[in-house]
Amino acid sequence: MLRVHFSLLTTNFIFFQELIVGARAAADRAGLCLTVSDADGSRETQIAQVTDASDCDALIVVTGDRRVLEHAFAVKVIPTVLVDFPLGLPDIPFVGSDSYSGGLELGKYVAVKINPRKEGIRVLALVNPVSPESELRLQGFLDGLRKVGPASCLCRLSLSDIASADELRRLIEEVPDADCLFGYDGVALELLLEASRGMHHHYYIAGFDLSDRIERALETNTRLIAVEAQNPQLVGEVAVQHACILAAGAKLVGSSWLPPKTLIPCRLVLSKCREPRAQRRGYLNT
């Protein structure tokens, strides 16, 4: 029986929990042994866990730190699939979400929805400046807006620098010319929703990832107009499939067996709210 180890830096977020669900389903269908480790946010712990898994036939790794693989490969080079973070390693197959295309789809929808006269949309973005996925999502979103009309990013705020929703609210109010607030992931999106409560100016909100709270907001909050939802279960399934191929010996990345990069499409989820007529002008207190 093939043995595959799935290493995650953390499972505190719903995306990673759903990754595991998809991976386990694929492993059960393939009849392989899948073990999972959660490093609880510690790079050192993840390095140790991956190194200890050197007797497995293949690895699936979610990490933003190359050192995790460097330490493991110093012990033994194991066929590996990277998930969510490509790390700029073209020789190791990567499976993740199609962030740019998702942002493009979201941007085109938002542009038509909130600015049908094509007068231009100004964006305030809450991002992670060290995450390539964050940049891809925002760039796709801006390019999607520009497919319809003029658009600009007035301000980029780093999620890691924001201590509370109150602090974010003050920062947003310093940019009153913004029309739309963009959150690069579910944490950023939920913080934007919290910060926008009670604001007089009606900022529209859009971004990535679907959680229970965001799903409820799509039904009740007229500020949130659309979200790009990732498909983490499918990402997990494909990662296990690729790990099986690598473990079986088909190691030529880029061959017909295994592409160097597999991007799973996102899904556009629209607001179920009907916005009041006055709100379309941008100044309805909610």
N, C-alpha and C positions, 0 to 999 in steps of 0.2 A: 504493500500500500504506500502510495506517495505521501510524503509529509510536507506540508506547507505551513510556514509560520508567518502570521500577520502581526506586524509591530506598529503600534500607534503611540505617538507622543502623549495623547490624551483622548479620552472618550467622553469628555464633559459636554460636548456639543452634539446636537441631534444628528448633524451630518455624519459624524464619525460613528455614531451608534447605528445609523442606517447602513453605513458601509459594511459593518460587521454582519448585519442581517443578510444583506445580499451575498456577502462572501460565504457565509455558512450555508446558505441555500445552494449556491453553486458547488460547494465542497460536498454536500450531501448527494447531489445529483451525480457528481463525478466519482464518488466512492473514495475520496481521499481524506486523510487526517489533517484537519486544520486546527492549529493552536493560535491563540490570540494573546498578546501582551499589551498592557496599558502602563505607560511610564509615569502617569500622573503629573505630566508637565515637566519632568526632569530629563534633561538631555543625557546626563550621566547614567541615569537608570536605563534609558532607552539603549544607550551604547552597550551596557552590560547585558541587557535582555537579548539584543540582536546577536551579540558575540556568543552568548550561551546557546543560541539556536543554530550553531554552525553544523549540527548533525542533520538538519533538515534538507530536503531535496530542493526547496526553493523558498525565497523570501518575498513577502509583500511589505513594503515599508512606507509609512506616512511620516515624513520628517522634513523640516526646513533646514537641516544641518548636515552637510556632507560628511562631517566627522563620524556620524553614526555608521555610515557605510565603510569609511576608511578603516575604522577600528575593527569592524567585522571582517572585512576582506584581508586584513593583516593576519588574521587567524586562518581563514579559509575563504576562497572566492566561491560564492554561492550564486546560482541564477537568481536574479532579483527583478522585481517589478516595482516601480515607484508609483505612488498614488497621490494626487492632489498637489504635490510639489515636484516639478521636474528636475530642479537642482542644476539645470544646464548640463546634464550628462547624457549626450546623444546615444551612447552605447548601451544604455539601460532603458528598456521600454517603459513608457509612461502612460498611465491611464488617468484621465481627469475629466472635468466638465469643459464644455466648449464656451468658455467665459466671454470671449470676444463676440462670437455670434449671438450669444444670449443678450449681451449688452446692446448690440446693434438692433436686434428685434425690439427690445424694450425701448430704446431711444426713438425709433420710428413711431411706435405706438404713442408714446408720451407726447411727441411733437404734434401729431395730428389731434390728440385728445385735448391738449390744453392751449394750443396755439394755432388754430386752423387758418388764421390769416398770415401765417409765416412771418411774423414781426420779429422773431428772434427770442430765444430762451436762454436765460442766465442761470447757471447751476452752482450750487454750493455742495461740495462732495465731502462725505465723511469716509475716509479711506485708511488703508494700512500702507504706508509708504515703502515698507520693505517687502511687500508681497507682490510678486509678479502677477498673480491672479487679480489682485485688486486693481492694478494698473490696466490690465486687459479689459476688465469689466467696465471701468470708467471710460477708457478710450473707445470701446465699442458703443457705449451709451452716447457719448458725444458725437461719434461718427453717425450713429443712427439719427440723432436730432438733426444733424446737418444734411442728411438725406432729404429732409423735408424743408428746412429753412435755416437761417443763421442761428448759431448757438455758441456759447462761450462758458468756460468754467471760471467763475469769479474768485473762488476760494476753495482750497483743499485743506481740510482739517484732519489731523491724525487721530484716529480712535484711541491710541494709547496715551495721548496727551489729555484726554477728557476725563475728568474725575467724576462728573455727575451730569444728570440731565439739566440741572439748573445752570451749570457752567456752559453747557452746550447751547442752551437757550440764549444766554447772554451773547455768545459768539455769533449765533445766527442773527440776532437782532442788530448786530453791527454791520450786517450785509443786507440792508432792506431791499436792495434792487434785485435780489435773487428771486427767481420764479419757482425753481424746483430744487428740492433737497434729495441727494442721491446717497444711498447707503450701500457699501460694497458687499456686506454680508448681513446675516440675520441679527447679529449683535448690534451693528451700526444702525440697521433699520429700526430695531426696537427702541434704541436710544433716541433716534430722530423723532419717532412717534411720541415718546414721552416728553421730549423737549418742546415739541410743537403745541402741546396742550395749553390752551389759554392765550395763545398768541393772537393779536388782532389781525396781523397780515396773514392771508391764506397762502402759505407755501404748499405747493404740491409735493408729494413724496413718492419716490420710486426706488427700487433697488433689487438686491438679490437675496434669495433664500426664503424658505417658507417654514415657519414654526407655528405652533398652535396659536400663539398670541397674534402673529402677523395674519394668520388665516382669519381670526376673528375681526381684526382691524379691516380687512378687505370687505367685510360685511357691514361694518358699523362706522368706520372713520372715512369721511369724504375727502380727507387730505391724501390718503394712500390710494393711488390710482392703478398701479400694476406692479407685479413682482415677477422676477425670473426665478423659477424653482429648479434647483438641480435635481438630478436623479441618482442619489448616492447608492441606492441598492443595486442599480444597474452597473455603476462604477465598480462596486465591490465584486459583483458577479464576473465582469469582464477581467478584472485583475486576477481572480482565481483561475479563470480560463487561460490567461496568458502565462501564469505561473506553472500551470500544468504542461503547457507546450514547452516552456523552458526546461522544466524538470525532465521531460521526455527526451531532451537532447536537441530540439530545433532551436539553436541559439543564434541563428543568423538574423539579427535584428534588421528590419527593412526588407526581408525576403517575403515571399508570398505567405509564409507561415505566420509572421508576426511583424506588424508595422512598428516603427520607432515611437509613434505617438498615436494614441487612440483617444479621441475627444467625444464625450457623450453629450448629446444635445440637451439644452435646458428647455423648460416649458413656461410659456407666458401665462400668468394667472392674473385675471382682470378683477378690478373692484366690482363688487355687487351693489355698491351704493348708487343712488341717484342723487347727484349733487343739486342743491338748491340753485335756482337761476341766478340770484345775486352773487353766489359764491364764484361763479365763472369769471366775474370781474376781478377777483383776487382779494376781496376785502370783507370776508364774512367771518366773524368770530365763531369758532367751534369749540 
